[in-house]
Amino acid sequence: MTTAPAVGRPVDRVDGRHKVTGGAHYSADVRPTDRAHAVLVGARVPSGRVTGIDTDEARQAGGVLAILTHENLPGIATQPPLLPSLAGMPAPGQTFFPLQDEVVHYSGQPVAVVVADTLERAQHAAALVRVTYQETPSVTTVAQGRDDAYVPDAIFGGFVPGRSVRGDVEAGLAAADVRIDATYTYAANHHNPIEPAATTAVWDGDQLTLYDATQGVAATQLTVAALLGLSPSKVRVLSHFVGGSFGCKAMIWAHPALAALAARHVGRPVKLSLTREQMFTSVGHREEQEQRIELGADKEGRLVALRHHKLSPTSPFDDWAEPSLGVASQLYACAHYEGVYRLFRANTMTPTFMRAPGEASGMFALECTMDDLAHQLGIDPVELRLRNYSETDPTTKNPWSSTGLKECYARGAERFGWHRRRPAPRSHRDGDWLIGYGMAAAGYPVYGPNNPQRARARLYADGTAVVQAATPDFGTGVATVMTQVAADALGLPWERCRFEGGDTALPGIAAAVGSAGAGMISAAVHTAAARLRDQLVAQAVADSQSPLHGADPAAVTVRDGRMMLRDAPATGETYGDLLHRNFLPDVEASGAWSPSPESHHYGMMTFGAQFAEVAVDPDLGVVRVRRMVGAFAPGRVLNPKTARSQLMGGMLWGLGQALLEANYMDPRRGRWVASGLGDYLVPVNADAPDIEVELVDVTDDIVNPLGVKGVGEIGQVGAAAALANALHHATGRRVRKLPVTIEDLL
């Protein structure tokens, strides 16, 4: 009896026991000898200049080792350009590094770092630092900045054009039988993972070791090395366990370099952990935004023109916006299209990636407008989307590498019971509750790295193996699924394999962002493990003492650690037999993978469909989400258990985006109104409805060797729109803002 393939099995997480028993050590848990603590002091004004910093009282407090300001902090060596962390290069969160001069660009900007021998003493001393300012007028809201908006050449680190056009949108709108013009507004959103950002910096001579909570150890290494003027070989970054990220730990912010500078200044290890309040001002956010859609269709509901404009604030130094127009421009067949990003300079830090960055917000506007179109024309919302299905990527006319979208519509609708939906709003009741059904399409691009992704595999004579790649596990289950991938490539039971990651001393992997992690890491691990397997098979057929001597390597297969002839399984030997006979304690091989040039000739996207049922109290405006169903086609699923967990988490985040999560700038003070989980609302267990996840099998031979598209973001895309559409069906009221609140429904 042979072991079944590991890939595709819902095996338990290999790190689960460590996490639930407290054995998992996170970056803030590292306790080097003689560790000191650093605390940031943030600016209390949104715009102006620091005119004085009185540190006398703080310096006299017990245990204080140093107070660093722009007057005594060494200048940085260089500021790397703003690049996505998936590019495999330095990836600063913004092209601004604090404490270089007296200028204040945004509230919360670090203006001092206090270092003391304990955390409590550092916090106390930080409270004693007195900073005076010359405040200047600030701009922090869309209402304030609208008149000064401009269209940038490009956004997203220069990767996305500020304006995209195909066809003639004016002519298309003029010829349309039905037109809809709708504007949607969005509150800002903030990252609140369980683990706030933290870095512990340790110097050993000129060698720097950073224990950093990051999605990409190489991104931290390269960014800090550039800022400090060091060779990357002098910087080692470790990140074995990360307590959630969702984008805030994808780009590299100021605190890792500040921790390193503070540690070098005081001559001992320094830990710098952000407070929950500082998470609102130090690691980016999803920006406040306004989106306007003008949609034109014929009498059958087929789109003929789409204009999609977005307005949002960016920082004083970077042209950044969520790429909200991307998937929304690709999902449906539409000959005439115009997408424009409009930005205005505001007193804010540079916004950043936040789960489904752009796709969730852009698809909310599009899918709510599609629901309006279906309602006006009396067409079932699922049928309307099928009529606008595109066999090719509308932006390039290239075929999709794989789709599965029609199957997602069908299987999601069947599992949800969509056929029970009566079209008229307010037509379903359960006692006093109004019941609504809604749906939306979902799409998320398949991203690939620009540089080769590398991994290493080593087999020991006892028949166990370890595979290594630098990627950390920030909650997605990468250690589990990469163990499964390696086991199948080596022909070993998965229990005899182990994955090691989270260390820049291991083979390099780009930051696992944009749902790219599973695809690119599995490709590198599979390549390395398959190369090792082929190396061992080649050694066996060349060994005169092996039963496989002289065989065609292509005729040899491996199962349960035993190499054998495919057509004569009795002829063969184990890996251990070969290694012991040749006095080899272990053997290893490295592998590298890069996207195929052929992939440029295809559109690559993960597709899905979201369905939701809500109950609304018409007198109180209270909303209860009763059910959510998502059907997704993410290519090959490496582990259904971890994939469903990711998709369910994304759908719940979509619920939070739809009904709860919001922050606003006080335009008088230029500060965020919410600064903690007491007033920034996120879903909790009591808010969670019944959630069903349907996985649609799709074969994709283009994206990577195993056909993996990824599931990290797609679960959130379309979820908020499905809920808003369900609210419209329940109440007859179309709310064009996020989040939808009780006041909107009264």
PyMOL commands that set and color helices and strands:
alter all, ss='L'
color gray80, all
select helices_A, chain A and resi 16-21+27-29+56-59+85-87+119-128+142-148+169-175+217-228+232-234+255-266+279-282+326-330+359-377+381-387+405-416+418-420+478-490+494-496+517-542+553-555+575-581+597-601+640-659+685-687+719-731+742-745
alter helices_A, ss='H'
color red, helices_A
select strands_A, chain A and resi 36-42+48-54+64-68+103-104+110-116+130-135+154-155+160-161+163-166+178-186+198-204+207-212+235-238+270-273+289-297+303-314+336-345+428-430+433-445+453-460+465-468+497-500+556-559+562-565+568-574+586-593+605-616+623-633+665-666+671-672+690-695+737-738
alter strands_A, ss='S'
color yellow, strands_A
deselect
rebuild
show_as cartoon
